[in-house]
Amino acid sequence: MAARFLRTVPDAPKAAPLLGQHNTEILAEIGYSNDEIASLAAEKIIGTEQDAVAGVSA
């Protein structure tokens, strides 16, 4: 018999992350230093969470 979830309330859907929103965390997790990440952002090689949020309000 198939499972029934009549009383299970699903979570509200979440929006997809903004472009560049998690770049800093991901790069840090794979070993990039804060200085390396800042350099990539300053050279516009990567976007940052601030760039992503600024793009939403523009």
C-alpha positions, 0 to 999 in steps of 0.5 A: 500500500502506498504511503499517505500524507494527508496530515503532512503540511509541506514547507513553503517553496523557497526561491532559488539563490541569487546569482553569486549569492553563495560564491564566497562561502563555496570558494572558502569551503574549497580552500580559497583565502579571504584575500583571494576571494576579495581579489576575485571580487575586486577584479569582477571575476566573481560576483558577491552576495552584495552584487546579487542583492543590489541587482534585485533592487535595481 
